[in-house]
């Protein structure tokens, strides 16, 4: 009986050691708001992730689970929409918006990630690819980073905006 209990404890300990750790990358927005993108590895031989977005301001917190990534994710871009709302563009998985006041994913303004028709807008930070959006940076995979974190937020100065794959 003691041997079975010992083996069970060893098995639980090994599972706890192998339990995937959650990694996070954050961006600071106005009004002391922190936008955190978190990924947790799925059990696989490639970089597949369970993902979510968490937005915090003081004691307020909202979160939104995202589609599981099974190899298609190429980063998520953060934008400010002309209406003042914020947008996260996921490429193939589309985009969604959120507001800071109130802190909400349920926004009234219609947000789209439609591509420019004709010449792009001119203006400070205006996206050359998407209408009415200003590029603020990107959450990207960084598998070979010095700190070992597989995800990071890169500002526009660190990484220029790239066109994401079309929405499926």
N, C-alpha and C positions, 0 to 999 in steps of 0.2 A: 504494500500500500504506500509506504514511504517513497519507494522508487517511482511509482506512478505520479505521486504528488510532485516529486522533484523534477520529473520530466515535464510535467505540465507547467511548472514554474519556469523552467528553462525555456520552453516553447513560448510562453507569454513574454518573457524577457527578450528573446530574439525578435519576436514580432514588434515589440516596443522599439527596439533599436532600428528596425527596418522601416518603421512607420514614416511615411514621407513628411518631410518638413515643409511648411508653407514659407514661400519667399515673397517679399513685398518690395515695391518701388513706389515712391510718392512724389507728387507734385504739389506745390503750394499755390493756392489761388487767392484772389482778394478776399477780404473780410475774414482773415484767419481761418480759411477753409483748407483742409488737407484732403487731397484726392489720392487714394491708395489703390493700386492695382495689385492683386495678390494671385499667385499661382501655386498650385500644389501638384507635384508629379503624380501621374497615374501609373499604375503598375504596367510598364511596357519597356521595350528596348529602345525606344526613340523618345524625343522630348514631347510627350503628350501631357496636357495640363488640365486640371480642374481650375477654373478661373472665377474671380469675382472683383467687383469694384466697390470700394467703401468710401463714403464721403463723410467727413467729420468737421464740426465746428463747435468748439466748446464741448458741452455735454450732449449735443445733438449728433445723431449718427444714422445714416441710411446706407443700405447695401443692396447690390443687385448681382445675383449669380449670372454668369455669362455662359455661353455654349462651351461645352468641353472641347478642347483642342485636340484633334487627333492628327496633327501634322500640317494643317493648312495655315495656321496663324503666322503672320509675318509682321506682327506689331499692331498696336492700336494707337491711332493718332488723336491728339487732343486739340480741339478747336474752340474758338469763341465765335458764335453765330452773330450776324448783324443785329439780331433782336436782343442780344445781351445774354442769351442762354449759352450753355456750354454743350459741346458735342464730342462724343467719342466715336470715331469711325474705325470699324473693325475689318474693313476690306470686304472679303467675301461674305462675312456675316452681317453686313449692313452697319447702320449707325443708330445711336440713340442720344437723346438730349437730357439735360438736367439743369436745374436752376439753383442759385445760392440763397435766394430770398423769395419764397421759403425754400429750404433745402428739400428738393423733390426731384424724382425721376418723372413725375406726372406733370409734364409741361403743357401749357396751352398753345404756345407758338408751334406752328407746323415746321418741323425741322426735316430737311432732306439733305442727302449727300449727293445731290445731282451735280454732274460735271458741267463745267462751263460750256455754253453754246457760243462759239466764236471766241473772241479775245477775252482773256481773263481780266478781272478788275485790277486797277492799279491802286496802290495804297500800302500803308505800313503793315507788313505781315500777311497781306491778302494771299490766300491760296492760289497758286497758278492752276490748280486742278478742279477745285470745287467752288461753286457759287456761294457767296455770302458767308464764307468761313475764313477766319484768321488762324493760322497755324501756331500752336503754342508748344508743341513738342510731341514726343512719341514714347510709349512704353514698348520696349523691345527686348527680345531674348539676347542675353549676353553669356553664352555658355562658356566662354574662355576668359571671363573677367578675373582680374587679380584677386578680388575679394571673394570669389566663388559663387556670387549670387547670379542665378540664371536670368534675372530680369532687372531692368534699369529704366529710369525715365531720363530721356535725353532732350535737352532744350533745343530750340532752333539753331542756336550757335554751335551746339555739339553735333547736330545732324540735321542737314537740310531736309525739307519735306520731300518725300518720294510718293509717287502715285501708287495707291493701293490697288490690289486686284478688284475687278468689277464685282458688285454685289450679285450673289447667286439668286 
